[in-house]
Amino acid sequence: MAAAYNDTVRVFKAFCDENRLKILEQLQTGEKCACKLLDDLHITQPTLSHHMKLLCDANIVQGRKEGKWVHYSINQEGAEHAKKLLDQLVSLEGAGGQNQRCQDD
């Protein structure tokens, strides 16, 4: 069970930063070179690397090396997995569709 929580935390941590959300927005239109992301976001290369590591570790983004640059794109399988995790977390089915009452009620 702890491994499942670790996976969930890794995925949602990837979404918990304004720069990472901006990166994902950029990638919605297709694959982008790291150099393009750097120019558009006005961040340093080490900062971009940090954000991309978190996004790639969560399998939300995938990288493809070409020459000295990496080209990034949204990983569809990882995106679907994140959607399923969110759906599971906010689903009311786990409680049997009923509110649990306190014993004192």
C-alpha positions, -999 to 999 in steps of 0.1 A, spaced: 0 0 0 29 24 8 42 20 -28 8 30 -41 8 62 -20 44 69 -31 33 67 -68 3 89 -61 25 115 -43 50 115 -72 23 121 -98 5 149 -79 38 165 -69 45 170 -106 14 192 -109 21 213 -78 42 240 -93 34 270 -115 64 264 -138 56 227 -143 20 237 -152 34 262 -177 56 234 -191 26 211 -195 7 239 -212 35 243 -237 36 206 -244 -1 204 -251 7 216 -286 33 189 -292 69 181 -286 92 209 -276 129 212 -274 143 221 -240 158 252 -256 123 264 -266 110 258 -231 139 278 -216 132 307 -239 94 307 -233 96 303 -195 126 325 -188 141 301 -163 176 287 -160 187 254 -174 192 238 -140 157 249 -130 142 234 -161 162 202 -155 147 200 -120 112 205 -132 116 180 -161 130 154 -138 99 156 -116 76 154 -146 95 125 -162 98 106 -129 60 109 -126 57 96 -162 37 126 -172 64 137 -196 89 118 -217 122 130 -232 139 122 -264 176 131 -268 186 147 -301 221 160 -302 228 181 -272 192 189 -265 163 169 -252 129 171 -268 100 167 -244 64 156 -249 34 145 -228 34 108 -221 -2 98 -229 0 66 -207 12 86 -178 -14 113 -183 -41 86 -183 -27 71 -151 -28 105 -134 -65 109 -145 -73 75 -130 -55 84 -97 -75 116 -94 -108 98 -102 -100 72 -75 -92 98 -49 -124 119 -54 -148 90 -61 -175 85 -35 -178 48 -43 -152 39 -17 -176 50 11 -204 29 -4 -221 62 -15 -230 69 21 -217 94 46 -201 77 76 -216 89 108 -198 93 141 -205 68 169 -219 95 191 -247 104 167 
